[in-house]
Amino acid sequence: MAGSLRRIRATVPQLGLSVSARRENVSGVFSVARPEDVRNRTVVVVDDVMTTGATLSACAAALKRAGASRVLALSLARATPQFPDVGALDRASPIDEFRHN
């Protein structure tokens, strides 16, 4: 259901943070307002731009804790490692399968 996912605390902007700092920044930030809406369902999370995937991962974790059976992520755009706000991306990251040399 649209609107099921809620931010439960403010965070600093992700811009300029390292991959590990981004993950820590959004860890535990989201909750599900009505777990019964997602329990045993496949849920799709939509994000405008995915950089490291930290926010999408935090959203998925909250949805899984609330009982979602599966979480899919859709993104309009993917920021790539050559963009300056990404910093030193972890090249072994499973979400970073597309690379430029």
N, C-alpha and C positions, 0 to 999 in steps of 0.2 A: 504494500500500500504506500502510495506517495505520502511523504511526511512522517513515516515511521521512525526514521533515524534522526536522532537529536544530538546536537553538540552540548555536552554537559559542563564544559569549562572553556574559557578563552585560551587561546594559544598565541605565541608570537608568530609573525609572518614566516613562512617557510623559505622565502627568498634569501639566498646567501648561506643557508644552513647546509652542513654536510649531510650525506645520506643517513648516517647513524643519528645525527642530531634531529633530522626530519622525522625519523621513526620514533625517537623518544618524545619529540614535541607533540605528536598526535596519539601516542599510546594511552589508551583508556579515556580518550576524549569523547567518544560517541557511545550512545546507548539507544535502545529501542523503546519507544514510548509504549507501544502495545505489542508485547511479544506474541500474543495470540494471532496477530496479523501476519507474522512471518514464520511461525512454527511449522515445521515439516513442509516448507515451500521453497521453491527456487526463487531467489530474489535477484533483481538486476539493479546495480548501482551505476548511475551515470555521472561522469565527471567531465568538465569541459576540457581541461588539459592535464595529462598525466606526466609528471616529471620523473620522480623516483618510484612512485607507486605507494609511498608511505601512507598517504591519506586513504587511498582505496583499500589498502591492507587493514588499516585501523577500522574502517567501516565494515569490512567483511568480518573481522574478528568479533565486532559487537553483534552483528547479525547472526553469526554462528553461535555465539554465547546465548542468544535469545531463542535459538532452536531452528534457525533456517537450515534446510537440508543442503542447500547449494547456493553459492553466491557467484554471480557473473558480473563482470565489470565492462562497461562500455565507455569509451572516451572519444571525444571529437578530435583531439590532437594529442600527439606525443612529443614532448620536448626531448630533444636528442642531446647527447653528451657535449656537443660543441657549443651549446648555449652557455653563457657565462654564469647563470644562476644555479647551475647544477653542481658546480664544484667538482671534486674528484669522485665520480661515480664508481661504485663497486662494480668492476667489470664482470664479476662472476654472478651478478644478480640475475635471477631467472626472468625478470621482467624486462631486461635489457638485451633482447636477442638481436635487435637490429643495430649494427655498428657501422660507423664510417671510419675510414683510415685517413 
